[in-house]
Amino acid sequence: MSSFDGKTYWIIGASEGLGRALAEALSRRGAHLILSARNAARLAEMCYKLPNARAVPFDVTDLNAVRRAVAEVGAFDGLVYNAGTYDPINTADWNTESALAICDVNYSGAIRVLGETVPALIHEGRGDITLIGSLAGYHGLPNAISYGSSKAALISLAETMRHDLSGTGVTVRIVNPGFIKTRLTDKNSFNMPMLMAPEDAADRVVRAMSRRRFRTDFPAPFSWVMRLIDYLPDILVYRGK
Ligand SMILES: NC(=O)c1ccc[n+]([C@@H]2O[C@H](COP(=O)([O-])OP(=O)(O)OC[C@H]3O[C@@H](n4cnc5c(N)ncnc54)[C@H](OP(=O)(O)O)[C@@H]3O)[C@@H](O)[C@H]2O)c1
């Protein structure tokens, strides 16, 4: 019997890519699922295939919709905030609407969902929260206006929560994947090192969720390189630029 068996997980951003593969992986381990994203038809199709799954479609950028979803979902054991969006944006081609939309889903969406759920979890003294960040949150990368900073903000949020939730019975972890082949990375035209299948990335997220460790970065050695950049002098990082 797995540690997920019979437990209820709410996956936000479950209709595509990593979230969809994660729902399938948790379902195989006996978890009951609440699946959220905007695409209600896609979620309904998943619920038809997965046992013990129900759909609660909503948009994380709409606070009233978040509040309605929280009321509809009711009790759960764990929450995965996986909703995310990305468009490659260069500083020279700044698109304000796109940049704001990325922040609104990747970071402000988490603020809305967590703000409406965490106080009740603390009151109950239980709950398991997983935030899906990105290795791109560790260092400003080219053509990632808003995406990198939204993920840096999410990592910082998780770190603050890790301090504040100590002793409450509620756990928080941050999981930072590298490149995964999904509709988001299909927008990239550059070579993506150690590109993973969503199923591979989902298995790694499941492993992270079964451990007590706060932070999981993968895949190594790409994750080591991304973290090492912070320790290099700027003259090396921005050489020739
Ligand atoms: N792909 C990568 O290389 C990579 C690397 C590191 C981290 N990540 C992170 O992993 C997560 C999943 O990414 P992915 O690559 O699997 O992308 P994806 O296939 O586009 O999936 C994103 C999910 O978020 C949902 N979503 C987007 N906007 C939403 C909104 N406003 N309200 C509710 N749900 C919303 C989408 O569903 P709907 O469109 O139906 O709403 C979808 O289920 C993201 O947080 C991403 O930043 C991805």
The ligand as an ORCA input file, in Angstrom:
! r2SCAN-3c Opt
* xyz 0 1
  N       7.344     22.317    -19.134
  C       8.447     22.616    -18.486
  O       9.575     22.517    -19.015
  C       8.389     23.080    -17.054
  C       9.600     23.209    -16.366
  C       9.581     23.630    -15.046
  C       8.374     23.913    -14.431
  N       7.217     23.777    -15.138
  C       5.984     24.103    -14.448
  O       5.153     22.959    -14.399
  C       3.784     23.363    -14.361
  C       3.027     22.638    -15.460
  O       3.545     23.068    -16.713
  P       3.349     22.238    -18.069
  O       4.615     22.398    -18.809
  O       2.796     20.898    -17.775
  O       2.285     23.165    -18.790
  P       0.844     22.858    -19.432
  O       0.884     21.562    -20.148
  O       0.474     24.078    -20.189
  O      -0.072     22.735    -18.129
  C      -0.374     23.859    -17.341
  C      -1.617     23.550    -16.524
  O      -1.987     24.751    -15.820
  C      -3.375     25.016    -16.104
  N      -3.629     26.445    -16.098
  C      -3.055     27.405    -16.871
  N      -3.616     28.598    -16.641
  C      -4.587     28.388    -15.701
  C      -5.523     29.244    -15.057
  N      -5.589     30.551    -15.345
  N      -6.364     28.698    -14.146
  C      -6.316     27.376    -13.858
  N      -5.445     26.511    -14.437
  C      -4.595     27.026    -15.346
  C      -3.607     24.413    -17.503
  O      -4.964     24.087    -17.718
  P      -6.028     24.952    -18.549
  O      -5.329     25.503    -19.761
  O      -7.103     23.953    -18.840
  O      -6.479     26.012    -17.615
  C      -2.792     23.132    -17.381
  O      -3.536     22.128    -16.745
  C       3.783     24.885    -14.521
  O       3.707     25.494    -13.265
  C       5.140     25.160    -15.158
  O       5.606     26.451    -14.915
  C       7.181     23.366    -16.433
*
